[in-house]
Amino acid sequence: MQSKEKAKEAIFYSYTRYFNGFAAILEDEEAAEISKHPKVLSVFRNQISKLHTTNSWDFLGLERDGEISADSMWLKAKFGEGVIIGTLDFGVWPESESFNDEGMGPVPSKWKGYCDTNDGVKCNRKLIGARYFSKGYEAEVGHPLNSSYHTARDYNGHGTHTLSTAGGRFVSGANLLGSAYGTAKGGSPNSRVASYKVCWPDCLDADVLAGYEAAIHDGVDILSVSLGFVPNEYFKDRTAIGAFHAVENGILVVAAAGNEGPAPGAVVNVAPWILTVGASTISREFPSNAILGNHKRYKGLSINTNTQPAGKFYPLINSVDVKAANVSSHLAKHCLVGSLDPVKVKGKIVYCTRDEVFDGEKSLVVAQSGGVGMILADQFMFSVVDPIAHFVPTSVVSAVDGLSILSYIYSTKTPVAYISGATEVGTVAAPTMANFSSPGPNPITPEILKPDITAPGVNILAAYTEASGPFHIAGDQRQVLFNIMSGTSISCPHVSGIAGLLKAIHPDWSPAAIKSAIMTTATTISNAREPIANASLIEANPLNYGAGHIWPSRAMEPGLVYDLTTRDYVDFLCSIGYNSTQLSLFLGEPYICQSQNNSSVVDFNYPSITVPNLSGKITLSRTLKNVGTPSSYRVHIKAPRGISVKVEPRSLRFDKKHEEKMFEMTVEAKKGFKNDDYVFGGITWSDGKHHVRSPIVIKKAAS
């Protein structure tokens, strides 16, 4: 940089506590010169990441119809008491009832964090930390943010939603305009929570790494990261770097798999020390049906916003026929701002067509024009519709049904309709895979199955931000604010909350042991159509659901776990080609790769088993640790189609807690098997009470 003064000016973050690095504003030539230094491990750009309830905990078995049973995981974990859950996200709305500290004891003595109190942000014994990191974003836009932006407060809603899903308290009367009514709560309601704001609205590498460093220092136990970057090799991947050092310090990192599905290989956050979460559905949907005067009923979706009286029909009109003067038919077709004539619209249900403009804005246009309802037809055959709140009763229907409704309008002298909305639970098959959930195979290390697990991520109600929308709902004589969201961003905090309960029950478990317990006790997902209008059939297999759908009550006592230490993760890095010099720089201490010549990545002690390039016969090993009582386990094998699987020994006897036993598995393609795609199976170790399941994913090498 030619001078110390220039160097000081360039640096805006110096990471010194847990990983050794800095963030600086550099010319390309300067960055290239620094990257040549023998003690520099990696240099990468400050890139942007993507952001990827009431009924979901009942669906996961923590309660039944709002009642908590005597054997509930919540009771055994004391609702997560003593555990601290942090999120890297958009911040927090601290006044939300989800962060009420009524009845909570003192803040845990291990906590070292604090609150940035700008903008009236106040912490308490529930919300014990709220901090913000903006220098990376400021460097990207080229100027400091206005001082009013220097706040940990969430003005987007996403951060409050994820934090309350992971660790929000019980809030009765939660709903969104009458839909999804019930008691909202997080997975770990008595855990303490901390928010690290790293998104402005973009989430930049430098800020995310600063958030990781702060969370590690402050003392969180679980870190929930609902952000996703394009995967990169591990030493140039900010999530992999930050999460590695978090796990090294005993923190489990739970991250979203991404929302780019169903494209193969779209999964993000793929490092093996991260618990990567895909999205599945729950057994709740929000039908909002359009009933026409000819008694035809067309199923649509929408949040139940003042559903119209049954049997009371209203005039139905196509938006093109009520366009404002001097406005094109194209604008009126999509019900864009200023496109409708209030005189012609008043008192009618308006038929509109979807486009790239937000659906809710169209309902606002209809409402402001005097309309009493809206039928919103999709313009594409197989797009996905998430239910949202609207300003008038609305039914979002498929493109095919939309054409039928248009035909009725133009073939009937006085077309009429009404809209009937509701919240229905248990009427749809669940869990099924969400169409948007990013599947594998892992684009960086195909031998590591990603995602690891799936959890509810469709139509989840949780706390929201007052500044983000007009939805103030009275509940329990207080103003509480909620919204419904979908995405792996929402699946992620569900698993974070369950991980918090496991940490409360088993405080001595390593992050890898908690991860293993969640994965090996999961239930598989069968093929089914998800309850979203026009959704295509999603093939359910381990490449999109990982080990399966989370089953909290089983994870509580898994019997056996596949445990891993920091040394195991470093040996893994050796096995995929990183050398001793690189790892010594990364760890900040001398390290020699002992395993490079005698260990294969397929031997890495991961809870799932993946061989992406099977050629001939291969033998791999795994080690199980007993975390239960003495017992004998036998293996049950479900071999993938066309693959021979043998396990030795077939039984394992554990005489004491923490005892470890190894087994070997030999896999080989059967003679004549020519399939060139992935095939799936699994093994289960069982003592009659516990069932420790690992998926097997095999792809034969091209001949």
N, C-alpha and C positions, 0 to 999 in steps of 0.2 A: 504493500500500500504506500510505500515510499516515506511515510512518516507515522509516528505513533498517534499524532493528533487526527490524521485522516482515518486511521484504523478505528480509533475510539468513536469517531463520528459515524462510521459505517455500521458498527455493531449495535443492534437494538435488543437482542436477548443473548445472555451468556448462560448456558446450561452447565452447571458445575456440581450439583448435588448428587445426582445418580447416573447421569451420562455426560460425557465430556464433549461439548460442542458449542456452537454459537450460530446465531442468525444475523445476517448482515446484508446491506444493500451494496452489491458488487456489480461491476461491469463483467461481461462474459469472459473477457480476457483475464481479469483478476481472479475470477472463480476457477478458470482453467489452470492458472498458475498455482493457486493454492492446492488444487487437486493433485498436483505433481509432487507435493511434499511427502516424504516417506512416512511421516507420522499422521497423515490424513487418511482416514479410512474411506470416507465417501463425501461427495458434494452433490446436493440436489436442489432443484428449484423450489421456491415457496409456492406450492400448488394448492388448488382449491379442492376440498372434499364435497361430497353430496350428502344431503340429509336423507337419509334413506326413509281402572275401569269398573263397570258394575257386574257384568255377567261372567267375565272370563275366569275369575277365581272359583266360582261355582262350577264352571265347566271343567276346571283342572282338579276338582275334588277337594279343595280346601274348605268348602262349605257346601251345604245342600239346601236349596231354597231359602238361602239367607241364614240358615242355622249352622252353627259350628259344632261338629260332633266331638265326642270325648277323645277320639283318636286322631283328630285333625293335626296336621303338621304345624299349624299355627300355635296350638296350645303347647306342643312339645318344644317349640322354639321360642316360647314366650313372645310370639309375634315379632321375632327378630331383635329382641332386646340386647343391647350391648354392641350391636354391629353398626358400622358406618358405611353407607352407600353413597358414592359420588357419581356425578354425570359430567361428561364433556359435551356441551350442547349450547343452546341459545340463552342460558341463564334461568332465572326463576322469578315467579310472581310471589313474593314472600307472604302477601296477605291472604293467599288461598287457604281455605279451611283445611286442605290436605296437609298443611304444615303447621297446624295448631299444636301447641306444646302442652295443652292442658293435662295435668296429671303425670307428666313425665319427670323423672328424677334428674340429678345433675348430669352435665355433659361428661362423657368418659374422660378420665384423666389422661389417656394417651393422645387426645386430640390436640394438635398444634396449629390448627387453622384459625381463620378469622373471617369477618365480614367486611367487604368494601361497602361503606355506608352511604356512598353518593346516591342521590335520587331517592332518598328516604328508605333505602333497603335496610331492614332490621332482621337480625337473626334471633333465634330463641333456643330452647332446649331440644326442639325437633329439627329445625333448619339451622345447623350449627356452623355452616360455612357458605359464603357466596362471594366469589371472586371473578374478575374479568381480565382478559388478555387480548389486547387489540393492536399491538405494535406490528404484528405480521400483516394484518389487514391494512393498517395505515401505510406500511411500506409498499404494499401492492397498489393502492390507489394513489400514492405519491404525495399525500398530505395528512397531517393529524386530523383525527375526528373532532368535530365540535365537542366541547366539554360536556354537553348534555348527553352525549353517547357514552361517556365514561361511567358506566354503571353495570352492575351485575343483574339488573332487572331484565326480565324477558319481555320484549315487545313483539315477539313473534308467536309465542304459544307452544312451540315445539318442545322447548326445554322444560317448561312447567308440566307438560303432558308426560314426558318420559320420566321425570323425577318423581311425579306423583304415582305413576304406574309401578315404579320400582319400590317406593317406600312411603307412599302417602297414607295418612291416617284414615280412620273410618269417618265418612261424611254421609249422613242420611239425606234423603230427598234429592239425590243427584239425578239429573236427567238433562236432555237437550230438547227443549221445546216440547216436553211431554214424552219423548221417546227414551227408551233404555232406562226407565225409572228404577231406582233402587238405592242401595248404599254403596257409594264408591269407596275403594280402598286400594292400597298398593299391595304388592306381594309380601312385603315385610313391614307391616304397619307401625311397629314399635322401634324400628331401626332409626338411627339418626341419619340425616341426609345432608349432602353438601353439593353445591352447584358451582361448576367452573365454566364460565361463559367464554367460548372460543369462536363464535360465529357472528358475522356482522354485515350482511347476512351470510356472506361466504365464510367458509371455515378454512383458514390458511394453515399450512404445515407448521409454521413457526409458532403460532398461537396454540395449536393443538399440543405441540411438544412442551410448551411452557405450562399448559394445563396439566399434562402428565406429571411433570416434575413437581408442581405444587401439590397435586393430589397424593403423590408418594410421600412427600415431606409431611403433609398435614395428618396422615394416618388413616386414610380410608381402608376398608377391608375389601370392598367390591367396587369396581369402576365400570360403569355402564357407558358405552360409547356408540351412540346411534348415528355414526358418521361413516362414510365409506370413500376411500380413494381408489383410483385405478391401481391394481396390484403391481408391485415392483419387487425386484430382488430385495431380500430382507434388510440389507444395510443401506438401502435407499428408500425404504418404506417407513414413513414417520410413525404409523400405527404399530408396526412391528417393533421398531426401536423403543418407543415409549412403553409399549406393553411388556416387552422383555424385561425392562428394568423394574416395572411394577411387579411382575411375577417374581422376579429375583428378590423383591422385598415383601413377598407373601401376599400380594394383592391379586385376586382373580379379575381378569379383564374380560368382560362380555361385550361383544360387538356385533353389529348388524351385518347380515350377509349381502345386503344391497337389494335394490328394487328394479333390476334390469332384466328380470326373467320374462319369458321362459328361455331366453337365448342361452345355449350351453356354454359353460365356462365363464359366466358373468359374475360369479361369486367374488366378493372382496373380503378383506380382513382375514387372510388365509394362513397366517403364521400359526404353527402348531401350539404355541403357548397361549393363543387366544381362543376363547369359547365363542364360536361363530354361529349366529342364530338366523334361521330362515323363518318364513311366515306361513302360518296355516289359519284355517277358519275356525270359528266357534259356532255353536248351534243356535245362533240368534241372527235374525234378518229383519229388514225393515221394508216389507212390501207396501207399496202405495199404488193401488190398482186403479186403472181407468175403466169405468163402467159406462158404456154407451147406451143410447136410447133404444137400440135394437137388442139390448140385454147381453151383448158380447162384453166379456171381461178380459182386459189385457193387463198382464202382470208387469208392474214397474217397481222401481225402488225410489225411496225418498225418506228423509226423516219426517216423522209424524207431525207436520206443522199445521195445526188447526184443520184436521181432516173434515171434509164436508159431511153434512147430515146424510145418512143412508136414504136412498130413494128420492132425494130432492135433486132434480136435474137442472142444469144451467145451460144456456146456449153455448154451443161449441163452434169456434171459428178458426180458420187457418190464418196465421199471422200475416201472410202475403196479402190477404183480402182486407186487412185493417191497417195497412201501412199509412204513415203520415204523408202529407203532401210533399212533393219534391224529394222523396226518399226512394232509393232503388229497391226493387223486390228482393235483391240479394240480402241487403241489410235487414229488411223486415222478416225475411225467412228465418234468420237466426236471432230475431228479437234483440237487436243491438240497441244501445242507448239512442233515444230520439227517433227510433224507426217506427213507432206505433202511434196511431191516432186515438187519443183518450176518448173521444166521443163515440167511436166505433167499438172500442174495447170494453167500455164500462159494463160491468155485470156479467161478463162472459168468461168462459174457459178458453184460453188461447193455445193453439197448436203451434209449437216452435221446433226448430231443428238445431241439434247440437253443432258446434264448431269448436275452434280452439279457445274461444272466450269462456271464462268461468261460468258454469251452469247457474250458480247462485245469482250472478249479475242479471241473467235473463229473467229470472223470477222477480227480481227487483224492478226491472223495466215493465213487466206485466203488472205488478202491484201498483207502481206509480202511474200507470195508464188507466187504472180503475178495474183491471181484470180480477176475477175471483179465483182463478186457478190456472195451471199450466200443464199441458201434456208436452213433454220434451222428447222428441224422437232422436235416436242415434242416427248418424249418417253412414256408419260403417257396420259391416255384418258381424264382426267378431271382436269389437272393442270391449273393454271392461268398464263397468260403471260402479263407482262407490257411492253409497247414499250420503247425501249432505243435507243440511237444513236449507229451506227455501223461504221466501217472503210471502208466498201464497201456497196453498195446497198444490203439490206437484207430483206427477207420475213420470218417471224417466223410463221410456219403453225402448224395445229393440227396433232396429231399422225395419225389419220385416213387419212387426206389429204396427209400426208407424205408418207404413204404406197402407195397411188394412184400415187404419183409422182415417187416413186421408180419403180413401175410397168411400168410406161411410159419409164423411163430410160432404163430398161432392155428388153422392147418389141419393141424398136425403133432403127433403124440402126444408125441414127444421131440425138440424142435427143438435143433439143435446148430450150431456154427459155429467157425471160427478166423479169425485176422487175419494177413495177410501183407503186410509193409511192405518198402520198398526205396528206394534213391536211384537214379534213372535219368537218364542224360545222353544227349541226342541223339535221344530218342524222340518229341519234340514239335516242331511247327513253331515257329520263333522267328527273329527277334523279331516279336512282335505287340504291339498296344497293350494296356496294363493298363486294366481297366475303371475303376479309381478315378482315373486320371490326369486332371487338370483340363484341358479343352480351351479353345481360343479360341472365338469371336473376342475380341480384346483389348477389354475393356470401357472403357478410358480413351482409347486412340488406336487405332481400328480399322485405320489404315494401317500399323501395326507388327504383324507376325505374331508371335503368342505362342501356345504355347511356341516356343523357338528350335530345340530339339534334344531327342531322347529318348535314354535310356540305361537299362541294366538296373536294375530297381527291384522285382522280385518274387523272393522267396525267396533273399535275399542273406545269406551267412554272414560275420560280422565280429566283432571283439573286442567284449566286453560288460563289464558291471560286476559285481563280486563281490556287491555288495549287492542286485542286481536279480533274482537267481534262484538256483536250486539247482544250476546246471549247471557243475560243475567237471570238466574233461576233461583227462586226462593226455596229454601230447604231448611227445615228445622229452625225456623224463625231467623235464619241468617241468609245473607246474599252469597250464594255459592255459584261458581262459574265452571262449566264443563263443556267439552266438545268431543266429537267422535272423529277418530283418525284411523288410517290404515297404513301399513308398511312394516318392513323389517325393523324400522326405527322403533316401532311399538312392540314388536315381538321381543326385541332385545331387553328392555327393562322388565318384562315379565320374567325372563330367566334370571336377570339380576336380582329380582326380589326373592325368587326361590333360592338362589345361591346365598343370599343373606340369611335366610332361615337355616340353611344347612350349616353355615358358618356359626350361627348361634347355637345349634345343637352339637356341632363337632368343632369347637374352636381350635383344636390341634391339627385339623386336616389341612394339607397343602392345597394350593389352588388347583393342582392337577388331580388330586383326590376328589375334590368337589366336582370338577369337570367330569371325571370318570363316572361318579355316582349318578350324575344327571344323564349322561349318555347311555350307560349300560342298562338303565332301568326304563328307558323310553319305550313307547309302544309304536309299532309300525303304522304307516298310513296306507290305506287302500285307495285304489283309483276311484274317484267320484267327481261329479261336477260340482264346483264350488258355487255357493248361493249368491252369485253376482250376475246381473243381467248380461246375457250374451257371452258369458265366459266360456272359453273353449275347454275341452277335456284335458286336464293336466295329468300326465303319467306320473304316478307316485313311485319313486324308487330312491335308494340312498344318495344318488347324485343331487337330488333336490331336498330331501328331508334329513340326510345324514343318518344318525343313529335312530331317528324317529321323533315322535311327538312327546314332549316332556310329560312325565308322570310323577308329580311331586311326592306323593305318599310312598312310592317305591324308592325314590332317591334318598329318602330319609335313612333307610337301613339297607344299603345295597349288598351287604355281605362281603363282597370282594371289590377291589378297585385296581385299576392300572395306574400306579403312581409314577411321578417323574420329578426330578430335581433340576436345578439350574445346570448342573454338570451334564445331565442327560440332554438338555436342550443344546448345550454347546457341542456335545458329541454329535448330535444330529446335524448341526451346522458343518462340522468336520466331514460327515458322511456325504454331504451334498456338494462338497468341493471348496468350502472356505478353508484357508490355510492358517497355520499357527500365528503368523505375523498379523493377519487381519483380525483374528479373534483376540489376540493380546491387546491390540489397539481398542477393540470394541469393549473388552472387559476392564481395561485399565490396569491389567496385571499380566505377568507372563503366563502363557498357556501353550501347551504342546498337544497337537492332535494325535492322540494315541489310537483312536478308533478308525482312522482313515483307511488303513489297509486291512483291517480284520472285521469290519462291521458294515452292514448295508443299511440303507435308509428303511428298507422293509422290516428290519428288526427293531426299529424305534418303537418304544413301548406305548403305542397309541391305542386308545380303546376301540378304534375301528381298524380294519385290515384291508389294504388296497394294494393290488399289484396291477399297474397300468400297462405293463408291457411283458406279459408272460411268454417266456420262450423256454420250452422244455419243462424240466421239473425244478421247483424252487422250494427250499425249506426256510422258514422264518420262525422267530421265537417271540414270546411274550412272557411277562412276569406279572403274577397276580398277588396282591397283598390282602390279607385277611383283616377286615375292620369290624368283624362281628365276633360271634362266639365260636368255639371249636366246632368244626363240621367237616363232612366229606362231600365233595362236589364231583359230579359226573358231567361229561361233555355231551351235548346233543348237536349234531351237525346237519345243517341244511345246505348242501353243496349247490353252488351256482350251476345252471344248465350247461352241460358239456364239460364240466370241470370235476376232477377227482380231488377230494379233500380228506386228508388223514391227520389225526391229532394224536400225539404221544406226550405223556401218558394220557389215558382216557379218563382217569380219575385223579383227584388231588385231595389229600388229607391235610387239614390245618388244625394244629393242636393248641395254638395260642394266638392271641391278638397280635397283629403287625407281622406275623410270620409270612414269608414270601416263598412262592413256588413258581417254577418256570415250566412252560410247555412249548413244544414245537409243532408247527403245522406244515405239512407238505402239500403243495398244490401242483396239479399237472393237468393240461388239457387232455381230454379223452381222445382216443384215436378217431380220426375222421371229423373232429369238431372244427368247423371252418368259420364260425361266427367272428366278425371283426369289430363287433360293438361290445359295450360293457354288459356283463352278466352279474347277477346278484344272488347272494345267499347269506348265511350267518352261522355263528356258533353260539351256544348258550351253555354256560356252566351253572348247574343247579344242584342244590342240596334238598330240594323239595319245598323250601320256604323262599329262598332267594333265587332269582333268575338273572344271571349276569350275561347280557347279550352283546355281541359284537357283530356288526354287519361285515360281510365279505364282498368286496367289489373287485372284479377281475376283467381285464381286457387282454385278449391274446395278441401277441406281437404279430405284425404283418408278415406273412410268409414270402 
